[in-house]
Structures are given as structure tokens and as C-alpha cells.
Amino acid sequence: MNSRFLIDYDNPDAGIGHSMGIINRALKIAARNNLDFAYSEGQLIKSHQDSLRWKIKQILRTLRGKKRDETHNIGNDLNRMLSPKNLLVSREEIESRIRRGELKVIPLPEFEIHIPSNQQVDDEVYSSIDHFIQSHPESNVVFTISRNRFGDHEYEASRDWFIKAYTKAQEQHPIPLKYDSSRVNIAIHIRRGDLLPSRQFSDLSSRMLPDSWYLNVLQVVTAFSIKPIAIHIFSEGWNGQYISENGLPFSWQDHFKATAFEVSEYIDTSFIDTFHHLLHADILIGSKSGMSHLAGMLGEQIKIMPEMWHSYRGANKTLLLGNSITEAETSAITKHLAQNLLD
């Protein structure tokens, strides 16, 4: 058994992108320096609107005259999705050995990983950390990270680990798919939720793509396919209803009612169910979000994704588009489908 370990104590109550970026950096540091990443399930447990702890926290905020926070409602879904404990050393076991004096703790110095990360070079980002760890070559040590707000959102080097973790977790707790195998199943993830007007992060509303963007992409995709089509809309809305980028109700089923397309809307469904369907669609049309980014990185299907602040290096069958669907972008979508859909 390796006698050199890494513990990451950072666990922001954040969305998918930020939360997974924290885990990703630890996995990379451990792999680069031949350390065992010691993991605890507590590292990926997030808030949920039904948790007593969350409710008490919001009551206390109200009593202090502060506005209640919104929760991403992830709860323990990230552990169920990946079950990292299947592949990693137990942090509780390592902490027990620390208390018995068997292992020496060495805190890692602060380091930065900047966003946007599209041009990130891992050898540069982790140079100082690698040098620090290598300057402590002794056995029976535990390097620790704490109070570092920077996550790593580039998955090319760690993609295989995440795919292995997800596959193994699904073997234990499979999630049924709602897809009809006789159709081309198009999953569309549309980011709304806390970015909508009056919601907690409405100041980041520029991260929302308009409905017209998705409709323009769909027009090209549906015209290309020769098989029956099923369109699956995944989004966070308001009271179970889909909401456009302007904060107004919109029905995708009504919009396509004159077509032969099978259209389903999944609004405010659980993260883990949504992610599983994004990952296993025949075609994924994504959004500027951590969930879309992770699904796009891990999935093997055809992906049509908006350019964002992290890259898709290492992903397969991926086409990146700008904020407007121009004639050039329409041509690129057609070419992308021709190269991959008919394989």
C-alpha cells in the first residue's frame, strides 16, 4: 500500500461545475505525484431543500436580516453518481492513522487555477505544487489542501477516471432510461433556474442561451436525421413549468405539435436522473453549465455544445458553437452530423 497520501478538505456548497472542479484538482495532484487521494463522502455532500440543516441555516439568515440562499438541491447525488469510495482510499482511515501518530501531515501551499481555463497547461498550473511535494520524498506523509477556492475544470487528463467511476457506480445502482431505442433521442439541456429574473444568480443571466439558439440548432439536426426523432428537454423552471430566458412560460410540446417529433419536457427533475439522460442520449445539445460540460466530457455520443469558459479537450464527437447560429455554424452542424451520425 502506498504510504503517501493526499486529503482535500475543501467542499464548497456549489453547483456541479465548481464541486467537480475541486475533486478534479485533487485527482490530478495525486496522479501527478503518485499519491493516494484519501476520500470521504462528506466531500461531495451538498445542500438540499429538504435537509434539516439547510432549513435551520436559512432561518438563521432570516433572523440576521439576510436574504435566504437558494440551493442547487444536489444533496448526496454526486456520491451516488460516481461513488468515489469504490476507487479511493478511505479518508476516515487515514485520519485515524494521523491521530495515532503513524502519518505526518504536510499542508500544501496556496496555488491558483484561473478561469477561463481553455488554454490551461497542467504542467504549468501544478508546477509549484509538484515541486513542493517532490521536496518532501519521505514515506508516511499526508499532504492536505484547505481553504483554496480554485478548482480544476479541465478533464482531459482525468476523463478516464471519471468514466470508470461512473460506470462502476451504475453497476451497483442502475438508473433506467426513458429513451425509445427506435428513435434518435436528442437531449437538450437548457440552463435556466437560478439565472432567471428575480432568482439568486440573475446577475449571471448572460450564461443563458436564448430558446432561439436551441430552436435553430434543432432545425438543422432534425432536418438531417432519417430516423424518427424524440426531443427531450431538460431544464430548471418555475413550479414545474419551463421558462424562457425572458422569464416567460414556453411549451416545447406545443411548439412542435404539428410535427411527427416525440417531445418530452423534464423540468426540475433530480440532478442524477437528468445527468444520466444527458450522458446517454444519441445527440446532446448542451448549455453553458457545469452539468452540460461534464456530460459533454464523459459522453461518447454526438455533442453540439456552446463555447464556454472551459474546454472540451479529450472529448469525442464534439462541435462547439458561438452564441449565434450563423450560416457558417449551420454548415458546421451539418458536417458534424454527417461525420458522426451515419457511422
Helices and strands as residue ranges (DSSP letters): E 4-8, H 16-32, E 36-39, G 41-44, H 52-63, H 77-82, G 84-86, E 89-90, H 91-99, E 104-107, H 122-125, H 127-134, E 141-145, H 159-172, E 184-190, G 193-195, G 202-207, H 211-224, E 229-235, H 252-255, E 262-267, H 271-280, E 283-285, H 290-298, E 302-306, E 318-321, H 327-340
